[in-house]
Amino acid sequence: MCQAFLVAINEQPMTTASRVAEYFLVLQDEDAGDLISNLKLQKLLYYAQGLCIGTMGRRLFNEKIFAWTHGPVVPFIYHKYKVFGANAIPMPEDFDQSTIANGTKGFLKEVYRVFGQFSAWKLRNMTHNEPPYQKFQKTQGEITVQAMKAYFSQFKTGEKQ
């Protein structure tokens, strides 16, 4: 990982998983065919939360992430978009980007640049090979802040341990 994740968002207010999800949907590039399904959205939320915790020592949003069969999931967001099945979720028409602080937007753009290039199933498989998910997959329990911090803090320096 690169130093770009160390965006100065510590002074920014915490946002919500819904706002982060909608912002990721705004970032998708329909012309390039880079569309976001619910599965992919869940993994983007996980990476954004994990990297924020690991590199900045704070949560991006308060909602909990659980280790479900196909990887990390924010249940509320899953249920909100499950009507789309495995299909692309359309961009929100009325999303107000000013509800997310500029520093947070920069951080989310970087997360999307790095992880948005991968397919939903590639992201699923990546999360399955990472300790935060592995620790809780059998119980399908909450992936704790401590577990994410322990794993994602290695990206603080830009070098994976």
GROMACS elastic network, one bead per residue, 0.5 to 0.9 nm:
[ bonds ]
;  ai    aj funct       b0    kb
    1     4     6  0.82577   500
    1     5     6  0.78744   500
    1   114     6  0.86595   500
    1   155     6  0.59257   500
    1   156     6  0.84467   500
    1   157     6  0.83259   500
    1   159     6  0.62098   500
    1   160     6  0.70819   500
    2     5     6  0.64896   500
    2     6     6  0.85099   500
    2   155     6  0.76383   500
    2   156     6  0.85422   500
    2   157     6  0.79016   500
    2   159     6  0.76503   500
    3     6     6  0.56446   500
    3     7     6  0.82808   500
    3   155     6  0.82340   500
    3   156     6  0.73591   500
    3   157     6  0.68923   500
    3   158     6  0.54190   500
    4     7     6  0.61662   500
    4   107     6  0.79308   500
    4   110     6  0.70983   500
    4   158     6  0.86501   500
    5     8     6  0.88473   500
    5    51     6  0.74931   500
    5    52     6  0.81050   500
    5    55     6  0.72032   500
    5    56     6  0.89104   500
    5   107     6  0.63274   500
    5   110     6  0.68658   500
    5   111     6  0.76805   500
    5   155     6  0.81883   500
    5   156     6  0.77744   500
    5   158     6  0.84697   500
    6     9     6  0.82726   500
    6    52     6  0.86356   500
    6    55     6  0.64610   500
    6    56     6  0.71245   500
    6   107     6  0.79616   500
    6   156     6  0.71929   500
    7    10     6  0.84135   500
    7    56     6  0.86697   500
    7   103     6  0.66473   500
    7   104     6  0.79176   500
    7   106     6  0.71154   500
    7   107     6  0.58310   500
    8    11     6  0.72160   500
    8    12     6  0.81432   500
    8    56     6  0.85362   500
    8   103     6  0.61019   500
    8   104     6  0.81361   500
    8   107     6  0.83391   500
    9    13     6  0.81593   500
    9    52     6  0.88301   500
    9    56     6  0.80313   500
    9   101     6  0.83308   500
    9   102     6  0.84782   500
    9   103     6  0.50631   500
    9   104     6  0.56590   500
    9   106     6  0.88027   500
    9   107     6  0.76336   500
   10    13     6  0.79439   500
   10    56     6  0.67565   500
   10    57     6  0.85653   500
   10    58     6  0.76021   500
   10   103     6  0.87108   500
   11   103     6  0.87401   500
   12    15     6  0.87262   500
   12   100     6  0.89473   500
   12   101     6  0.63644   500
   12   102     6  0.84333   500
   12   103     6  0.69248   500
   12   104     6  0.70072   500
   13    60     6  0.87321   500
   13   100     6  0.86271   500
   13   101     6  0.74548   500
   13   104     6  0.88017   500
   14    58     6  0.89259   500
   14    59     6  0.73165   500
   14    60     6  0.56465   500
   14    61     6  0.57733   500
   14    62     6  0.78825   500
   14   104     6  0.89436   500
   15    18     6  0.84423   500
   15    19     6  0.67290   500
   15    20     6  0.73015   500
   15    60     6  0.62186   500
   15    61     6  0.52074   500
   15    62     6  0.79154   500
   15    99     6  0.83206   500
   15   100     6  0.68929   500
   15   101     6  0.85679   500
   15   104     6  0.86065   500
   16    19     6  0.53041   500
   16    20     6  0.63488   500
   16    21     6  0.85930   500
   16    60     6  0.75050   500
   16    62     6  0.66186   500
   16    63     6  0.72565   500
   17    20     6  0.50551   500
   17    21     6  0.59624   500
   17    22     6  0.85167   500
   17    45     6  0.73204   500
   17    60     6  0.81273   500
   17    61     6  0.56407   500
   17    62     6  0.74792   500
   17    63     6  0.63729   500
   17    74     6  0.78486   500
   17    76     6  0.86900   500
   17    77     6  0.73544   500
   18    21     6  0.50778   500
   18    22     6  0.61241   500
   18    23     6  0.85244   500
   18    76     6  0.85341   500
   18    77     6  0.67015   500
   19    22     6  0.51197   500
   19    23     6  0.60699   500
   19    24     6  0.86187   500
   19    95     6  0.83803   500
   19    97     6  0.87231   500
   19    99     6  0.76310   500
   19   100     6  0.73209   500
   20    23     6  0.50570   500
   20    24     6  0.62332   500
   20    25     6  0.86485   500
   20    45     6  0.72723   500
   20    48     6  0.87076   500
   20    60     6  0.87462   500
   20    61     6  0.83077   500
   20   100     6  0.81184   500
   20   105     6  0.88968   500
   20   108     6  0.78041   500
   21    24     6  0.51755   500
   21    25     6  0.63043   500
   21    26     6  0.87518   500
   21    41     6  0.67438   500
   21    42     6  0.83559   500
   21    44     6  0.82687   500
   21    45     6  0.68848   500
   21    77     6  0.77396   500
   22    26     6  0.62407   500
   22    27     6  0.87206   500
   22    91     6  0.74849   500
   22    92     6  0.65301   500
   22    95     6  0.69615   500
   23    27     6  0.63259   500
   23    28     6  0.89295   500
   23    91     6  0.88545   500
   23    92     6  0.86827   500
   23    95     6  0.78393   500
   23    97     6  0.72763   500
   23   100     6  0.84012   500
   23   105     6  0.81009   500
   23   108     6  0.80694   500
   24    27     6  0.50316   500
   24    28     6  0.65273   500
   24    36     6  0.82876   500
   24    41     6  0.75475   500
   24    44     6  0.79303   500
   24    45     6  0.86985   500
   24    91     6  0.88254   500
   24   108     6  0.75446   500
   24   109     6  0.80720   500
   24   112     6  0.71482   500
   24   116     6  0.88989   500
   25    28     6  0.53695   500
   25    29     6  0.88521   500
   25    35     6  0.81532   500
   25    36     6  0.67546   500
   25    41     6  0.81103   500
   25    89     6  0.73806   500
   25    90     6  0.71675   500
   25    91     6  0.51508   500
   25    92     6  0.69966   500
   26    29     6  0.81760   500
   26    90     6  0.87469   500
   26    91     6  0.54048   500
   26    92     6  0.68313   500
   26    93     6  0.89512   500
   26    95     6  0.81485   500
   26    97     6  0.89873   500
   27    91     6  0.84240   500
   27   109     6  0.76427   500
   27   112     6  0.77722   500
   28    31     6  0.89903   500
   28    32     6  0.86888   500
   28    33     6  0.85135   500
   28    34     6  0.59441   500
   28    35     6  0.57083   500
   28    36     6  0.67226   500
   28    91     6  0.76967   500
   28   112     6  0.87152   500
   28   116     6  0.82327   500
   29    32     6  0.54286   500
   29    33     6  0.64059   500
   29    34     6  0.52380   500
   29    35     6  0.65797   500
   30    33     6  0.50365   500
   30    34     6  0.59064   500
   30    35     6  0.61099   500
   31    34     6  0.75781   500
   32    35     6  0.83023   500
   34   116     6  0.80015   500
   34   117     6  0.76883   500
   34   119     6  0.86937   500
   35    40     6  0.89657   500
   35    87     6  0.86386   500
   35    88     6  0.55111   500
   35    89     6  0.73575   500
   35    90     6  0.82549   500
   36    39     6  0.79457   500
   36    40     6  0.57734   500
   36    41     6  0.60988   500
   36    87     6  0.79645   500
   36    88     6  0.51202   500
   36    89     6  0.59054   500
   36    90     6  0.81516   500
   36   116     6  0.84645   500
   36   119     6  0.87315   500
   36   120     6  0.78440   500
   37    40     6  0.52312   500
   37    41     6  0.60710   500
   37    42     6  0.86357   500
   37    81     6  0.86515   500
   37    84     6  0.76660   500
   37    85     6  0.77004   500
   37    86     6  0.57843   500
   37    87     6  0.55111   500
   37    89     6  0.55475   500
   37   120     6  0.71721   500
   38    42     6  0.61523   500
   38    43     6  0.87748   500
   38    77     6  0.83463   500
   38    78     6  0.65402   500
   38    81     6  0.62551   500
   38    82     6  0.67666   500
   38    84     6  0.74871   500
   38    85     6  0.71759   500
   38    86     6  0.66944   500
   38    87     6  0.77864   500
   38    88     6  0.74920   500
   38    89     6  0.70091   500
   38   120     6  0.84883   500
   39    42     6  0.53275   500
   39    43     6  0.66325   500
   39    44     6  0.89147   500
   39    70     6  0.78721   500
   39    71     6  0.85360   500
   39    73     6  0.83726   500
   39    78     6  0.82635   500
   39    85     6  0.89000   500
   39    86     6  0.72668   500
   39   120     6  0.57536   500
   39   121     6  0.78279   500
   39   123     6  0.86487   500
   39   124     6  0.76400   500
   40    43     6  0.52384   500
   40    44     6  0.62717   500
   40    45     6  0.87066   500
   40   116     6  0.81687   500
   40   118     6  0.86118   500
   40   119     6  0.70383   500
   40   121     6  0.76133   500
   40   123     6  0.69063   500
   40   124     6  0.77129   500
   41    44     6  0.50846   500
   41    45     6  0.62196   500
   41    46     6  0.86468   500
   41    73     6  0.89912   500
   41    77     6  0.87745   500
   41    78     6  0.87238   500
   41   120     6  0.80210   500
   42    45     6  0.51671   500
   42    46     6  0.62744   500
   42    47     6  0.87926   500
   42    71     6  0.82166   500
   42    72     6  0.65619   500
   42    73     6  0.52858   500
   42    74     6  0.65595   500
   42    77     6  0.77713   500
   42    78     6  0.72919   500
   43    47     6  0.61828   500
   43    48     6  0.85110   500
   43    71     6  0.74686   500
   43    72     6  0.63744   500
   43    73     6  0.72853   500
   43   115     6  0.86894   500
   43   120     6  0.76844   500
   43   123     6  0.62900   500
   43   124     6  0.68518   500
   43   127     6  0.76140   500
   44    47     6  0.51867   500
   44    48     6  0.60545   500
   44    49     6  0.85186   500
   44   111     6  0.74989   500
   44   112     6  0.71929   500
   44   115     6  0.68989   500
   44   116     6  0.72635   500
   44   123     6  0.83126   500
   45    48     6  0.51305   500
   45    49     6  0.60644   500
   45    50     6  0.84118   500
   45    65     6  0.87950   500
   45    72     6  0.86534   500
   45    73     6  0.81149   500
   45    74     6  0.77590   500
   46    49     6  0.52211   500
   46    50     6  0.59135   500
   46    51     6  0.84047   500
   46    65     6  0.71663   500
   46    72     6  0.63022   500
   46    73     6  0.73287   500
   46    74     6  0.80782   500
   46   127     6  0.88282   500
   47    50     6  0.50409   500
   47    51     6  0.58571   500
   47    52     6  0.83114   500
   47   111     6  0.72613   500
   47   115     6  0.79519   500
   47   127     6  0.89150   500
   47   152     6  0.88757   500
   48    51     6  0.53427   500
   48    52     6  0.60785   500
   48    53     6  0.85941   500
   48    60     6  0.73977   500
   48   107     6  0.82272   500
   48   108     6  0.68004   500
   48   111     6  0.61640   500
   48   112     6  0.85685   500
   49    52     6  0.51995   500
   49    53     6  0.61665   500
   49    54     6  0.84862   500
   49    58     6  0.87606   500
   49    59     6  0.62351   500
   49    60     6  0.54746   500
   49    61     6  0.71049   500
   49    65     6  0.89771   500
   49   148     6  0.82813   500
   50    53     6  0.51768   500
   50    54     6  0.59047   500
   50    55     6  0.83545   500
   50    59     6  0.80073   500
   50    60     6  0.85598   500
   50   145     6  0.79644   500
   50   148     6  0.52758   500
   50   149     6  0.67976   500
   50   151     6  0.81560   500
   50   152     6  0.58883   500
   50   153     6  0.86299   500
   51    55     6  0.56629   500
   51    56     6  0.77098   500
   51    57     6  0.89702   500
   51    60     6  0.89563   500
   51   111     6  0.84019   500
   51   148     6  0.80798   500
   51   149     6  0.81267   500
   51   152     6  0.56277   500
   51   153     6  0.75257   500
   51   155     6  0.75313   500
   51   156     6  0.85399   500
   52    55     6  0.54700   500
   52    56     6  0.53660   500
   52    57     6  0.67167   500
   52    58     6  0.61550   500
   52    59     6  0.60713   500
   52    60     6  0.59769   500
   52   107     6  0.85387   500
   52   149     6  0.87982   500
   52   152     6  0.83663   500
   53    56     6  0.55708   500
   53    59     6  0.52038   500
   53    60     6  0.73087   500
   53   145     6  0.72531   500
   53   146     6  0.88311   500
   53   148     6  0.68805   500
   53   149     6  0.55455   500
   53   152     6  0.72406   500
   53   153     6  0.75468   500
   54    57     6  0.56509   500
   54    58     6  0.77128   500
   54    59     6  0.89889   500
   54   148     6  0.66782   500
   54   150     6  0.71273   500
   54   151     6  0.71607   500
   54   154     6  0.72734   500
   54   155     6  0.71057   500
   54   156     6  0.68478   500
   55    58     6  0.82501   500
   55   149     6  0.81230   500
   55   152     6  0.69035   500
   55   153     6  0.54334   500
   55   154     6  0.79561   500
   55   155     6  0.64635   500
   55   157     6  0.83891   500
   56    59     6  0.83236   500
   56   153     6  0.84395   500
   56   156     6  0.79371   500
   57   149     6  0.73851   500
   57   153     6  0.83032   500
   58    61     6  0.89784   500
   58   145     6  0.89788   500
   59    62     6  0.67412   500
   59   145     6  0.79654   500
   60   104     6  0.84894   500
   61    64     6  0.84514   500
   63    74     6  0.68699   500
   63    75     6  0.87298   500
   63    76     6  0.82796   500
   64    73     6  0.83974   500
   64    74     6  0.61204   500
   64    75     6  0.80073   500
   64   142     6  0.66499   500
   64   143     6  0.75588   500
   64   144     6  0.80156   500
   64   145     6  0.88634   500
   65    72     6  0.60959   500
   65    73     6  0.52832   500
   65    75     6  0.73223   500
   65   141     6  0.85452   500
   65   142     6  0.56939   500
   65   143     6  0.56277   500
   65   144     6  0.77114   500
   66    71     6  0.80672   500
   66    72     6  0.54373   500
   66    73     6  0.52158   500
   66    74     6  0.63859   500
   66    75     6  0.74330   500
   66   133     6  0.83559   500
   66   136     6  0.79338   500
   66   137     6  0.84762   500
   66   140     6  0.62718   500
   66   141     6  0.54270   500
   66   143     6  0.53014   500
   66   144     6  0.84809   500
   67    70     6  0.79085   500
   67    71     6  0.55359   500
   67    73     6  0.64141   500
   67   132     6  0.85581   500
   67   133     6  0.57530   500
   67   134     6  0.81389   500
   67   135     6  0.87090   500
   67   136     6  0.57990   500
   67   137     6  0.50551   500
   67   138     6  0.82129   500
   67   139     6  0.78445   500
   67   141     6  0.57160   500
   67   142     6  0.62757   500
   67   143     6  0.62193   500
   68    71     6  0.52165   500
   68    72     6  0.59383   500
   68    73     6  0.64056   500
   68   133     6  0.87076   500
   68   136     6  0.87327   500
   68   137     6  0.65080   500
   68   138     6  0.88023   500
   68   139     6  0.86949   500
   68   140     6  0.51525   500
   68   141     6  0.78099   500
   69    72     6  0.82785   500
   69   137     6  0.71735   500
   69   138     6  0.88520   500
   69   140     6  0.74288   500
   70    73     6  0.83164   500
   70   121     6  0.88849   500
   70   124     6  0.62710   500
   70   125     6  0.84120   500
   70   127     6  0.89053   500
   70   128     6  0.80539   500
   71   123     6  0.88094   500
   71   124     6  0.57690   500
   71   125     6  0.80164   500
   71   127     6  0.61642   500
   71   128     6  0.62612   500
   71   133     6  0.67707   500
   71   137     6  0.78766   500
   72   124     6  0.82520   500
   72   127     6  0.73035   500
   72   128     6  0.86976   500
   72   132     6  0.89670   500
   72   133     6  0.66078   500
   72   137     6  0.88616   500
   72   142     6  0.89237   500
   72   143     6  0.76975   500
   73    76     6  0.87085   500
   73    77     6  0.79729   500
   73    78     6  0.68683   500
   74    77     6  0.55546   500
   74    78     6  0.62153   500
   74    79     6  0.88685   500
   75    79     6  0.61832   500
   75    80     6  0.85139   500
   76    79     6  0.53343   500
   76    80     6  0.61713   500
   76    81     6  0.88914   500
   77    81     6  0.63688   500
   77    82     6  0.84013   500
   78    81     6  0.55011   500
   78    82     6  0.57375   500
   79    82     6  0.51689   500
   79    83     6  0.79069   500
   80    83     6  0.75899   500
   81    84     6  0.59447   500
   81    85     6  0.77336   500
   81    89     6  0.72939   500
   82    85     6  0.53117   500
   82    86     6  0.82925   500
   84    87     6  0.54355   500
   84    88     6  0.68430   500
   84    89     6  0.62820   500
   85    88     6  0.82401   500
   85    89     6  0.88923   500
   86    89     6  0.88425   500
   89    92     6  0.86914   500
   90    93     6  0.85729   500
   91    95     6  0.87126   500
   92    95     6  0.57147   500
   95    98     6  0.88491   500
   95    99     6  0.85527   500
   96    99     6  0.58851   500
   96   100     6  0.82779   500
   97   100     6  0.58500   500
   97   101     6  0.84107   500
   97   105     6  0.86353   500
   98   101     6  0.67268   500
   98   102     6  0.80889   500
  100   103     6  0.84060   500
  100   104     6  0.64537   500
  100   105     6  0.64118   500
  101   104     6  0.52688   500
  101   105     6  0.62524   500
  101   106     6  0.88206   500
  102   106     6  0.62737   500
  102   107     6  0.86925   500
  103   106     6  0.51545   500
  103   107     6  0.63426   500
  103   108     6  0.87240   500
  104   107     6  0.50327   500
  104   108     6  0.61372   500
  104   109     6  0.85454   500
  105   108     6  0.50633   500
  105   109     6  0.60458   500
  105   110     6  0.85991   500
  106   109     6  0.51191   500
  106   110     6  0.63374   500
  106   111     6  0.87646   500
  107   110     6  0.52071   500
  107   111     6  0.63437   500
  107   112     6  0.86868   500
  108   112     6  0.60632   500
  108   113     6  0.84442   500
  109   112     6  0.50160   500
  109   113     6  0.59840   500
  109   114     6  0.86259   500
  110   114     6  0.62033   500
  110   115     6  0.84789   500
  111   114     6  0.53070   500
  111   115     6  0.58995   500
  111   116     6  0.73825   500
  112   115     6  0.52353   500
  112   117     6  0.75334   500
  113   116     6  0.56428   500
  113   117     6  0.66508   500
  114   117     6  0.64896   500
  114   118     6  0.83805   500
  115   118     6  0.58461   500
  115   119     6  0.88522   500
  115   123     6  0.76752   500
  116   119     6  0.75709   500
  116   120     6  0.88344   500
  116   123     6  0.88900   500
  118   121     6  0.80801   500
  118   122     6  0.59635   500
  118   123     6  0.62760   500
  119   122     6  0.51467   500
  119   123     6  0.62742   500
  119   124     6  0.85423   500
  120   123     6  0.52068   500
  120   124     6  0.61140   500
  120   125     6  0.87044   500
  121   125     6  0.61135   500
  121   126     6  0.84757   500
  122   125     6  0.51443   500
  122   126     6  0.61457   500
  122   127     6  0.87355   500
  123   127     6  0.62244   500
  123   128     6  0.86010   500
  124   127     6  0.53387   500
  124   128     6  0.63335   500
  124   129     6  0.89947   500
  125   128     6  0.50380   500
  125   129     6  0.65968   500
  126   129     6  0.53833   500
  126   130     6  0.68050   500
  127   130     6  0.52304   500
  127   131     6  0.83191   500
  127   132     6  0.81970   500
  127   133     6  0.63524   500
  127   134     6  0.83197   500
  128   131     6  0.80883   500
  128   132     6  0.88483   500
  128   133     6  0.60826   500
  128   134     6  0.63722   500
  128   137     6  0.85754   500
  129   133     6  0.76508   500
  129   134     6  0.69830   500
  130   133     6  0.58942   500
  130   134     6  0.62004   500
  130   135     6  0.87208   500
  130   151     6  0.80090   500
  131   135     6  0.58100   500
  131   136     6  0.87185   500
  131   147     6  0.76528   500
  131   148     6  0.84044   500
  131   151     6  0.68522   500
  132   135     6  0.55091   500
  132   136     6  0.69909   500
  132   137     6  0.87923   500
  132   143     6  0.61814   500
  132   144     6  0.77529   500
  132   146     6  0.89448   500
  132   147     6  0.52489   500
  132   148     6  0.57077   500
  132   149     6  0.89833   500
  132   150     6  0.83817   500
  132   151     6  0.68508   500
  133   136     6  0.55935   500
  133   137     6  0.57727   500
  133   143     6  0.66431   500
  133   147     6  0.87215   500
  133   148     6  0.89360   500
  134   137     6  0.52972   500
  134   138     6  0.78515   500
  135   138     6  0.77285   500
  135   139     6  0.88267   500
  135   143     6  0.79125   500
  135   147     6  0.81315   500
  136   139     6  0.56576   500
  136   140     6  0.57236   500
  136   141     6  0.54257   500
  136   142     6  0.69007   500
  136   143     6  0.62619   500
  136   144     6  0.88324   500
  137   141     6  0.69669   500
  137   143     6  0.88005   500
  138   141     6  0.79146   500
  139   142     6  0.87333   500
  140   143     6  0.86057   500
  141   144     6  0.87338   500
  143   146     6  0.83770   500
  143   147     6  0.66346   500
  143   148     6  0.72352   500
  144   147     6  0.52022   500
  144   148     6  0.64024   500
  144   149     6  0.85716   500
  145   148     6  0.51463   500
  145   149     6  0.59878   500
  145   150     6  0.85351   500
  146   149     6  0.50467   500
  146   150     6  0.60736   500
  146   151     6  0.86715   500
  147   150     6  0.52023   500
  147   151     6  0.63887   500
  147   152     6  0.85542   500
  148   151     6  0.52681   500
  148   152     6  0.57515   500
  148   153     6  0.79798   500
  149   152     6  0.52921   500
  149   153     6  0.54687   500
  149   154     6  0.87032   500
  150   153     6  0.58339   500
  150   154     6  0.77269   500
  151   154     6  0.63183   500
  151   155     6  0.84310   500
  152   155     6  0.56949   500
  152   156     6  0.76611   500
  152   160     6  0.89916   500
  153   156     6  0.54095   500
  153   157     6  0.82714   500
  154   157     6  0.66670   500
  154   158     6  0.74615   500
  154   159     6  0.66357   500
  154   160     6  0.55773   500
  154   161     6  0.61100   500
  155   159     6  0.58065   500
  155   160     6  0.59359   500
  155   161     6  0.83657   500
  156   159     6  0.75731   500
  156   160     6  0.89262   500
  157   160     6  0.81709   500
